[in-house]
C-alpha cells in the first residue's frame, strides 16, 4: 500500500503498512489538525519525490551537482512557492504561482508546510533537499517580509518560476556561530547609489547554483545590513568538496568591490541581524508559534526550539548509527538497497551542526529558561498572547 487508503475506522491511513515505517499520526487515528487538503498534499508530494528525486539522488550526489531542470520542474509543479510560504500564503503570492496537490491558498497552514518538507526529506541525506530548496526556504521569507515592493515582486517572479536561484550567505572563514564577528564590509558609494562590498563567505549552501546571495554585511563598526547581491562582476564562487551533501552546491564566496544597488537592501540599514533572526522563525514550533505574539514567541519558545534542535540531532545520530549497524556492509555501500542509510551516515553531521551545534543549542536553552524565569517573576503579563 503506497498512498492514502481508508483505514477500518474510516480515517486515512497513509503510506506503507509496514509497522513503524510511517509516523504515528498517519496511522489512521482521528486528528483535529489534519484535513483532506493535508492528505492530498502528502500524496502528491510523495509521488513527486518518488518520481523526480529519489531515483536520481545517488547520481546527483556522485556528480556533486544538481541539474537546473529539477529546480525548474519543482517550480512548474508547485513545490517552490509553498517552500517559502511558512504557515500561511500571503495575498501577494496567492493565485500567482502553483501549489502542489491543488491546495488552495486559504487552506494552507503550518501542517502543510511541515508535510511538504517532510516528504522531500524522504530522499535520505541533506544534499539534495538543501541544493533544491535550501535557498528558497532560507532567503525568500526575508525578502518577502523586508524587501521593497519592487524587489519582492521581481525576485519572487524570477525565483518561483524557476528562472533564478538563491543562497543565504552569512558564515565566514572566521565567523560561524559568532555572527557578531562578521568582517564582510559594505560601504556606501559617494553618490549614494550603491554599496561596495568586499569580503568572503564560507560553507554557503547552494552557492554554486545561486543567481542571488542574501548576504549579511557590516555597514559600520556596530551595525549590519542585509543585501541581496546578484551574481555580477566581482562575485566569485568556488566549489567546496564536503564529506557529504555533494549535491548541495556548497561554495566559498569572494566579494571584490561588488557594486550593489541601494534598492537591494533587505530590511532597514543597520538592522540586518534582526532581519536574519526573524527569518529563522520558519524553523519554529508550528502551533504554539502561530498562537503567540512575536514578543511572547521569542521569549517562551526560543529555548524550547533550541532544545528540540539539539535533541532531534542526538536522536538522528543514534538512529543512523543503529541503521548502519543493522544493515552492515549494505549500509556502508553507495548505491543499492542501503543507499539512503549510507547517504545519511555521511550527511548526519552536516544536518546536526549547521544552525547551532548541540553544545550551543543546549547552552542557549538553559540561558533562555533562566531568562523566562526572571521575566515571569518580575512581570505578571508576559505579553499580549492568551495562552
C-alpha positions in Angstrom: 0.0 0.0 0.0 1.7 3.2 -1.1 -0.6 6.2 -0.8 -3.6 7.2 1.3 -6.1 4.4 2.0 -9.2 4.3 4.2 -8.5 2.5 7.5 -11.0 0.4 9.3 -12.3 3.3 11.3 -12.8 5.4 8.1 -9.8 7.7 8.7 -7.0 8.0 6.2 -4.1 5.5 6.6 -1.2 6.9 4.8 1.8 5.2 3.1 3.4 1.9 3.9 1.6 -0.6 6.1 4.9 -1.9 7.5 4.9 -1.3 11.2 6.8 1.9 12.2 7.6 2.7 8.6 5.4 5.8 8.8 4.8 8.3 11.7 2.1 7.6 14.2 -0.2 10.4 13.1 -0.6 8.9 9.6 -1.8 5.5 11.0 -5.5 6.3 10.7 -6.2 7.9 14.1 -8.5 10.9 14.1 -6.7 14.3 14.1 -8.1 17.7 14.8 -5.3 19.2 12.7 -5.1 17.1 9.5 -7.7 17.5 6.8 -8.3 16.3 3.3 -6.0 19.1 1.9 -3.2 17.7 4.0 -3.8 14.2 2.6 -3.9 15.5 -0.9 -0.6 17.4 -0.4 1.2 14.4 1.1 0.0 12.0 -1.7 1.1 14.5 -4.4 4.4 15.4 -2.8 5.3 11.7 -2.1 4.5 10.8 -5.8 6.6 13.7 -7.0 9.6 12.9 -4.8 9.5 9.2 -5.8 9.2 10.1 -9.5 11.6 13.0 -9.9 14.0 12.9 -7.0 14.7 9.6 -5.3 15.7 7.6 -8.5 18.4 10.2 -9.3 19.6 11.3 -5.9 22.7 8.9 -5.8 23.7 10.1 -9.3 23.5 13.7 -8.3 25.4 13.1 -5.1 28.2 11.3 -7.0 28.4 14.0 -9.7 28.2 16.7 -6.9 25.8 18.8 -8.8 22.0 19.3 -9.0 20.7 19.9 -12.5 18.8 23.1 -13.2 16.0 21.0 -14.7 14.9 19.6 -11.4 14.6 23.1 -9.9 12.5 24.2 -12.9 10.4 21.1 -12.5 9.8 21.9 -8.8 8.7 25.4 -9.8 6.3 24.2 -12.5 4.8 21.5 -10.2 4.1 23.9 -7.3 6.9 22.9 -4.9 9.0 26.1 -4.7 6.5 28.7 -3.6 5.0 26.7 -0.8 8.5 26.0 0.5 8.9 29.7 1.2 5.4 30.3 2.5 5.7 29.0 6.0 2.5 28.7 7.9 0.4 30.9 5.6 0.4 32.0 1.9 0.2 35.8 1.6 -2.3 37.6 -0.7 0.8 38.7 -2.7 1.5 35.1 -3.7 -1.9 33.6 -3.7 -3.0 32.8 -7.3 0.3 33.8 -8.9 2.1 30.5 -8.5 1.1 26.8 -8.5 0.7 24.9 -5.2 1.5 21.2 -5.0 -1.6 18.9 -4.5 -4.0 21.6 -5.6 -4.2 23.1 -2.1 -5.9 26.4 -2.0 -4.0 29.4 -0.6 -6.6 29.9 2.1 -6.3 26.3 3.2 -2.6 26.5 3.7 -1.3 26.2 7.3 1.7 25.2 9.3 1.0 21.5 8.9 1.0 21.8 5.1 4.4 23.4 5.5 5.6 20.5 7.6 4.3 17.9 5.2 5.9 19.3 2.1 9.3 19.4 3.8 8.8 16.0 5.5 8.2 14.3 2.2 11.1 15.9 0.4 13.4 14.7 3.1 12.5 11.0 2.4 15.2 11.2 -0.2 17.7 10.5 2.6 20.6 12.8 3.3 20.6 16.6 3.2 22.4 17.3 -0.1 19.5 17.1 -2.5 17.0 19.0 -0.3 19.5 21.7 0.5 20.5 22.1 -3.1 17.0 22.1 -4.3 15.0 24.3 -1.8 17.5 25.5 0.8 17.9 28.9 -0.8 14.2 29.4 -1.3 13.3 28.4 2.2 16.0 30.5 3.9 16.0 33.6 1.7 12.6 34.2 0.3 10.7 34.7 3.6 13.1 37.5 4.5 12.9 39.1 1.0 9.1 38.9 1.1 8.9 40.3 4.6 11.6 43.0 4.5 12.3 43.8 0.8 11.0 46.8 -1.1 7.9 46.3 -3.1 9.8 46.4 -6.4 12.4 43.9 -5.1 9.8 41.5 -3.8 7.8 41.5 -7.0 10.8 41.0 -9.3 12.6 38.4 -7.2 9.5 36.3 -6.4 8.7 36.1 -10.1 12.2 35.0 -11.0 12.6 32.5 -8.2 9.1 30.9 -8.1 9.1 30.5 -11.9 12.4 28.6 -11.7 14.5 31.2 -13.5 16.7 32.2 -10.6 18.1 30.6 -7.5 19.1 31.9 -4.1 21.7 31.3 -1.4 22.0 32.6 2.1 25.5 34.0 2.8 26.2 34.6 6.5 29.1 32.3 7.6 32.6 33.5 7.0 36.1 31.8 7.4 36.5 33.4 10.9 32.8 33.9 11.9 30.4 30.9 12.2 28.0 30.8 15.1 29.5 34.1 16.3 27.7 36.4 13.8 29.0 39.5 15.7 32.4 38.8 14.3 31.4 39.2 10.6 34.0 41.1 8.6 32.4 41.4 5.1 32.1 45.2 4.6 29.5 47.2 2.6 30.4 50.8 2.1 28.0 53.4 0.6 29.5 55.0 -2.5 29.8 58.8 -2.6 26.9 59.2 -5.0 24.7 57.2 -2.6 23.5 54.8 -5.3 25.5 51.6 -4.4 27.1 49.7 -1.7 30.7 48.5 -2.4 31.0 45.0 -0.9 34.3 43.3 0.0 34.8 40.1 1.9 34.5 36.4 2.0 31.8 33.8 2.9 32.3 30.1 3.5 30.3 26.9 3.5 27.4 28.6 1.6 24.8 26.0 0.8 23.6 26.3 -2.8 26.3 28.9 -3.5 27.4 27.2 -6.7 23.9 27.4 -8.2 22.8 30.8 -6.9 22.0 33.9 -9.0 21.4 35.9 -5.9 23.1 35.9 -2.5 21.2 37.2 0.5 24.2 38.4 2.4 24.8 39.8 5.9 27.3 42.6 5.7 28.9 45.1 8.1 27.9 48.7 7.2 29.5 50.2 10.3 31.5 49.2 13.3 28.4 48.3 15.2 25.7 47.7 12.5 25.0 45.0 10.0 22.8 45.2 6.9 21.3 42.5 4.7 21.9 42.9 1.0 20.6 40.9 -2.0 23.8 40.6 -4.1 23.3 39.4 -7.7 25.9 37.2 -9.4 27.7 40.2 -11.1 31.2 41.4 -11.7 33.3 40.9 -8.6 31.4 37.9 -7.3 33.4 34.6 -7.4 32.3 31.2 -6.2 34.4 28.1 -5.7 33.1 24.7 -5.0 33.8 23.2 -1.6 34.0 19.4 -1.6 32.4 18.2 1.6 32.4 14.8 3.2 28.7 14.5 2.4 25.9 16.7 0.9 27.6 16.5 -2.5 24.7 17.9 -4.5 24.1 20.9 -2.1 26.5 23.1 -4.2 28.4 24.3 -1.1 30.6 27.2 -2.1 33.3 29.6 -0.9 32.4 33.2 -1.9 34.7 36.1 -2.7 33.3 39.7 -3.0 35.7 42.0 -4.6 34.5 45.6 -5.0 31.0 44.4 -5.8 28.6 47.3 -6.5 25.2 46.5 -5.2 22.3 49.0 -5.8 20.9 50.5 -2.6 17.5 49.2 -3.7 18.8 45.7 -2.9 18.9 46.4 0.8 16.6 43.9 2.6 15.1 45.4 5.7 16.5 48.5 7.4 20.1 49.7 7.1 21.8 48.6 10.3 19.1 46.1 11.2 20.4 43.1 9.2 20.9 40.8 12.2 17.3 41.4 13.4 16.0 40.5 9.9 18.1 37.3 9.7 17.0 36.1 13.2 13.3 36.9 12.3 13.7 34.9 9.2 14.7 31.8 11.1 11.2 31.7 12.7 10.3 29.3 9.8 12.0 26.7 12.0 9.6 27.2 14.9 7.1 25.1 16.7 4.1 25.4 14.4 1.0 25.6 16.5 2.5 27.4 19.5 4.3 29.9 17.4 1.2 30.6 15.3 -0.8 31.2 18.6 1.7 33.5 20.3 2.5 37.2 19.7 6.0 37.7 18.3 7.2 39.1 21.7 6.0 36.0 23.6 7.2 33.6 21.0 10.7 34.9 21.2 10.7 34.8 25.0 8.9 31.5 25.6 9.8 29.3 22.6 13.4 30.2 21.7 14.8 28.0 24.4 12.4 25.1 23.7 13.3 25.3 20.0 17.0 25.2 20.7 16.5 22.2 23.0 14.4 20.5 20.3 17.0 21.1 17.7 19.7 19.6 19.9 17.5 16.6 20.9 16.5 15.8 17.4 20.1 15.9 16.3 21.1 13.4 19.0 18.2 11.1 18.1 19.1 11.3 14.4 22.7 10.3 15.1 21.6 7.4 17.2 19.1 6.2 14.6 21.5 6.4 11.7 24.3 4.7 13.7 21.9 1.8 14.5 20.6 1.6 10.9 24.1 1.2 9.6 24.8 -1.4 12.3 21.7 -3.4 11.3 22.4 -3.3 7.6 26.1 -4.0 7.9 28.0 -3.7 4.7 24.9 -2.7 2.8 24.6 0.4 5.0 28.1 1.4 4.0 27.8 0.9 0.3 27.0 3.7 -2.1 24.1 2.8 -4.3 21.8 -0.3 -3.9 19.3 -1.1 -1.2 21.1 0.8 1.6 21.9 3.9 -0.3 19.7 6.2 1.7 21.1 5.0 5.0 24.7 5.3 3.7 24.0 8.8 2.5 22.6 9.8 5.9 25.7 8.3 7.6 27.8 10.7 5.6 25.5 13.7 6.0 24.5 13.3 9.6 26.9 15.9 10.9 26.0 18.3 8.1 22.5 18.1 9.5 23.2 18.5 13.2 26.0 21.1 13.3 24.7 23.9 11.0 22.3 26.2 12.6 23.9 25.5 16.0 25.7 22.5 17.4 24.3 20.5 20.3 26.5 22.4 22.8 25.5 25.8 21.6 21.8 24.9 21.5 21.7 23.3 24.9 23.6 26.3 26.5 21.1 28.6 24.7 18.1 26.7 26.0 19.3 26.9 29.6 20.0 30.7 29.3 16.6 31.2 27.8 14.9 29.2 30.6 16.6 31.4 33.2 15.5 34.5 31.3 11.9 33.3 31.2 12.0 32.7 35.0 13.4 36.2 35.6 10.8 37.8 33.3 7.9 35.9 34.8 8.9 36.7 38.3 9.0 40.4 37.6 6.1 40.7 35.2 2.6 39.2 35.6 1.6 39.6 32.0 4.4 38.3 29.7 2.9 39.8 26.6 -0.2 40.1 24.5 -0.9 36.4 23.9 -3.7 34.3 25.5 -2.0 31.0 26.4 
